[in-house]
């Protein structure tokens, strides 16, 4: 391998390392849990997130609450969370609901925030 080839190989490795660090987080929702809130017409929702990459930054989390029986959307909330490289975090939010029955929750996380 000549000096030019070694230089190109080193530059390529440095570029890849820089791109990996600048890629930002890769958020994954690990779990979503609901529990009753002490406040009427509210539900406590805990979302556990994992960053599957070495990048860090703000991610957007969108929680949708549905009435268990009908599937009708009865609440939504969007918020941002800071994720560290390969980190995990659990966030609990109290979300108002337009229902009196049992609800289910689903969450999505994305980067970059909209």
GIHU-V934851 format. One record per residue. N is the residue number from 0. RES is the residue in one letter. PSI is psi in degrees with one decimal (* if undefined). Layout:
# GIHU-V934851
{{N;RES;PSI} {N;RES;PSI}}
This chain:
# GIHU-V934851
{{0;X;128.0} {1;X;170.4} {2;X;-37.7} {3;X;-39.5} {4;X;-40.0} {5;X;-42.9} {6;X;-45.8} {7;X;-41.7} {8;X;-42.9} {9;X;-42.2} {10;X;-40.1} {11;X;-42.5} {12;X;-41.5} {13;X;-42.8} {14;X;-43.3} {15;X;-41.6} {16;X;-42.0} {17;X;-42.2} {18;X;-38.4} {19;X;-39.5} {20;X;-25.5} {21;X;-0.2} {22;X;-20.3} {23;X;177.7} {24;X;160.6} {25;X;84.9} {26;X;140.0} {27;X;133.7} {28;X;119.3} {29;X;-38.3} {30;X;158.7} {31;X;129.5} {32;X;139.9} {33;X;151.8} {34;X;156.8} {35;X;146.7} {36;X;151.2} {37;X;-18.3} {38;X;134.4} {39;X;149.6} {40;X;29.6} {41;X;154.7} {42;X;140.2} {43;X;126.2} {44;X;126.5} {45;X;123.7} {46;X;124.0} {47;X;125.8} {48;X;152.3} {49;X;139.0} {50;X;112.9} {51;X;10.1} {52;X;174.2} {53;X;0.2} {54;X;160.3} {55;X;167.9} {56;X;-179.0} {57;X;134.6} {58;X;154.8} {59;X;131.7} {60;X;129.0} {61;X;120.5} {62;X;131.9} {63;X;128.2} {64;X;134.5} {65;X;144.7} {66;X;128.6} {67;X;-43.0} {68;X;-49.8} {69;X;-22.4} {70;X;2.0} {71;X;137.5} {72;X;124.0} {73;X;0.8} {74;X;149.8} {75;X;148.6} {76;X;142.0} {77;X;135.5} {78;X;166.0} {79;X;147.2} {80;X;140.2} {81;X;126.2} {82;X;133.2} {83;X;162.7} {84;X;125.8} {85;X;24.2} {86;X;167.7} {87;X;147.5} {88;X;147.0} {89;X;131.5} {90;X;130.0} {91;X;129.4} {92;X;145.7} {93;X;115.6} {94;X;129.9} {95;X;144.2} {96;X;147.8} {97;X;50.1} {98;X;156.9} {99;X;-12.1} {100;X;-169.9} {101;X;142.2} {102;X;156.5} {103;X;157.6} {104;X;145.1} {105;X;149.2} {106;X;146.1} {107;X;144.9} {108;X;142.0} {109;X;156.9} {110;X;135.8} {111;X;163.0} {112;X;146.8} {113;X;*}}
